[in-house]
Amino acid sequence: MPTTTAASTTPLEPVSPRLVRYIKLGEGGCWERECIDTGIIRLGFDSATSTHFDLCTQGRWTEFRQTFIDDGRKPGTATRFTNETRIFFEDDGSTLWLTFVGEHLWWGFMDGTPARPHPDGDGTFRGIRDGWRCTDIRGEVLTKDKLSGSLTQLAGYRGTSCSVGAAVYAINCINGRKVPEVERGIAAVVEIKVAIQGMLTLLRPKDFELLVDLVFTSSGWRRLGPVGNVQKTLDLDIVLPSTGERAFVQVKSRATDADLADYIQRFEDLGIFSRMFFVQHTGRVSTTDPRVTVIGPQELAELVLDAGLVRWLIEKAS
């Protein structure tokens, strides 16, 4: 059995398949883990039985279809089973195969080896070239929350295998291509983040402290006491109501590693906080202390955007 590593990190060229097919790996997904881990694709339809396997490998599809009718299947069902099996057996490696396992979209191409009966006697299998992958060719993970419903709806398909209506979309996703509207949106977000970082430097210290307070409160933290300089040591004393976690927040326009080390010592001396946030809009400081989160200009710009505070920032920086 092939032992190809799933989700290889080898740099990839864009894919251009002849067909795009979705396949469910076993009833209830019972073959998913094996297929992903070992780099194979499996099909049932009794294709491993001696009679069926011989008919498939010899391309005697009319006779193969008849076996299902003889077993009491309706002609339409027998035709569907036959067509799905034929595509599986005759694929020359030009078909892009998709499957959903958990929250991830996995994809791959057959490696050209012929179908063989599976050792457990349940159906046949073929190898997947370089293993199944759950990232696009640029390395971005393909999860359901990032994909259109036109593709994720396949996860609910009740049959074994089917063509993919959103084939072009699926190919673009795997090739890391976005539709023009999305590309423009991504570019706009990048530009606004750069603008936010510039506007942060225009804020007066009090307004900067207020902005940081708004960022934290919008994400669920609750401030204890007024903002800024109520104590010599900290600018914000906040608590997360859902967990009771209490945090120390220090806000600095500019800071050095020495400044950060000094505040970490003060944080330890207070002894009442489980976490510390150190926020600044200019410069770059760092620490390996797992209790301390440093929020620099890039991280803060992301938080400001997510909190919907861009308009507020524009007004204060104007």
Secondary structure, 3 states (H helix, E strand, C coil): CCCCCCCCCCCCCCCCCCEEEEECCCHHHCCHHHHHHHCEEEECCCCCCHHHHHHHHCCCHHHHHHHHHHCCCCHHHHHHHHHHHHHHHHCCCCEEEEEEECCEEEEEEECCCCCEECCCCCCEEEEECCCCECECCCCCECEHHHCCHHHHHHHHCCCCEEECCCHHHHHHHHCCCCCHHHHHHHHHHHHHHHHHHHHHCCCCHHHHHHHHHHHHHHCCCEECCCCCCCCCCCCEEEEECCCCEEEEEEEEEECCHHHHHHHHHHHHHHCCCCEEEEEEEECCCCCCCCCEEEECHHHHHHHHHHCCCHHHHHHHHC
